[in-house]
């Protein structure tokens, strides 16, 4: 709350400062005097309650009831008319200490030095410190402001008492202790101001208790001054407590100086109500409005009551004086009721004007704050939007961008232009609000104007930068379009040329493989044709490079930093030149390689011719000799010994041809070393001739071996020469057939020799071709025929063999046959034996005599 009593406090504070400093040093040890402590406790308690009752409360025990600081803070608010900080409602010690500290801080803020008084001592209920604190409060708020004839505080109060009691007998006020002990001074003060209340002449100096009680009762009943002292305590004390007396007497001063105090309060308040100093914010004006409400609700009501009480007291006094036929009471000039009423009327007029001004100012400030908030909000939005825009508009990102990126930047810039145009309205609104704030005298118009000007200046800059960037983007777009067209033309021509060079380099590095002169000559011809195209290819390379040179020229002349490679191709001018240089270096290497290969093929052709001549001769020789051997093996005549001799001589003649074979092997070795794999001069290969030669030698050796075996067979089997001829003739007949009908021809041969039946044929094939190869040698045929035609075992021999197997029994069992003979032979015999029916027969017995009969017939047996 604004202290509208400040001026008065400042005026009175100077005169009382010396006294306050002296009283701050009061001897607290005196409080240990029980009589004085009792007087102070009663007086200070009554004084505190005289003020606390205005707030609807009171205290009972002065050192206990102030311990939590709550009633102490309330007391200070009532006597000062000001608000203290909000107290803490907790019950902990720390909350109490904090509340007492708030009260002590408030007292100190009024210029009072609190010597040796701490919050902890008040909270702990220290009586001496609590009484000292209350006395300090009384000095500051009840005595310090008393001013009489240029004296103040204690001296002022003492002078006032002396002036008021001077006309009365037996009263001589020199101090605030003994001078008041008989009670007459108290009665004189009351009678001087309210003669209707006291019959002063009836009082006696020798009856101090009656005098004191009379004054205390009248003051309490008619002047609203509570009884703060006990008559017996004052009379029974050698020297009454000065502080208690001063406290009580000050209440008389304040009670009887009501008119003057009221007028002084009105005079102090009117300037405050007439003050039209404008505040800057609604909150500040609302604080004034709150102070005004506080004035009306807290400070004015007591003054209204004082005014009413003054009027009642004045009228009552005048009535009683008139009834007593005494002269009317005439206040000094300027303190009449008419003066008070006139001042009060002026006060209420100022009060009404102040209230209207406050409401008007609050409305004005609300409008201003709304506009200011709107201004700052729009300005903040605009500044947030413009933040970074200058940097964006001044950047030269297009200088290193591709055409597509520049086109994207242009579209983005067009969108920004639209956004910029949309924000034009906000800038105009900001300027309009700033203008209105100026017209309404906004306190912070300077900063608003500065911010508005900054926004407008920046807006102009943004407009100029926007236009400049658009021009730069459009210019760069045209330049990049030209570059893009050149890039595209470069790509269209570079790609096929690059492919041609890569193909040429592949061909020049190709590991060619040729087999004859015609092939290498074809390669040489193609290479010469390739070299004839190189001049034209070089012109194309230079034309492609000139396109890239034009791109660089445009970029350099317009300050464009090409951001990357050609977007249409990855083929760079450097790669083209590098490949061209590599290709040109490969041409002479290819020339040399082709010439070397030509020389090599000429040498190989000579080797082919030598090999072919020899191979053709050897091949014809082998073919001739193979045919001769075939005829010899069929047409041989004479004895087997003569045939053997003739064949060995023939073999010797063939072996004499071996040097020609070795010569051919030598030519073949040269062919292999030269890696020659074909020969157009002959159809023979070395492998074919080797096989033919080995087959020739093998055929002669086999024929010789057959004759030798025939001789051995003849001698071992006793076969006649004629039988051998017959066998040879039969074998040669079926041996001529080689293929799918071979088996049928061999079967026909066997039939011609007297064999018949498929089973018999299968048995014979198992003998002559045990491996199932499908081929029968002449030796195997002779072995079979000699076996078939030689003498076999007799029937007696067969029976004797079976008798041995049967252990001399006349029969044999199937189990004995299977145990003693191979499986096929055992089953063969079992199938041809009849059951045995003799007297000694057993189940399953077989008659081996029946096998001999089946095999050799009855005549043989």
Secondary structure, DSSP 8 states (H G I E B T S, - for coil): ---TTHHHHHHHHHHHHHHHHHHHT--GGGGGSHHHHHHHHHHHHHHHHHHHGGGT---S-HHHHTTTSHHHHHHHHHHH-----------SHHHHHHHHHHHHHHHHHTT----S--HHHHHTT-HHHHHHHHHHHHIIIIITT-EETTEEHHHHHHHHHHHHHTTSTT----SSSGGGTTSHHHHHHHHHH-TTT--GGG--TT-HHHHHHHHHHHHHHHS-------HHHHHTSSS--HHHHHHHHHHHHHHHTHHHHHHHHHHHHHHHHH-----SSHHHHHHHHHHHHHIIIIIIHHHHHHHHHHHHHHHHHHHHHHHTT-------TT-SHHHHHHHHHHHHHHHHHHHHHHHHHHHHHHHHHHHHHHHHHHHHHHHHHHTTHHHHHH--GGGG--HHHHHHHHHHHHHHHHHHHHTHHHHHHHHHHHHHHHHTT-TTHHHHHHHHHHHHHHHHHHHHHHHHHHHHHHHHHHHHHHHHHHHHHHHHHHHHHHHHHHHHHHHHH-----SSHHHHHHHHHHHHHHHHTHHHHHHHHHHHHHHHHHHHHHHHHTT----SS-TT-S--HHHHHHHHHHHHHHHHHHHHHHHHHHHHHHHHHHHHHHHHHHHHHHHHHHHHHHHHHHHHHHH--S-HHHHHHHHHHHHHHHHTTHHHHHHHHHHHHHHHHTT----TT-S--HHHHHHHHHHHHHHHHHHHHHHHHHHHHHHHHT--HHHHHHHHHHHHHHHT--STTHHHHHHHHHHHTT---HHHHHHHHHHHTTT--S---HHHHHHHHHHHHS----HHHHHHHHHHHTTT-S-EEHHHHHHHS-HHHHHHHHHT-EE--STT--TTEEEHHHHHHHHH-TTT-
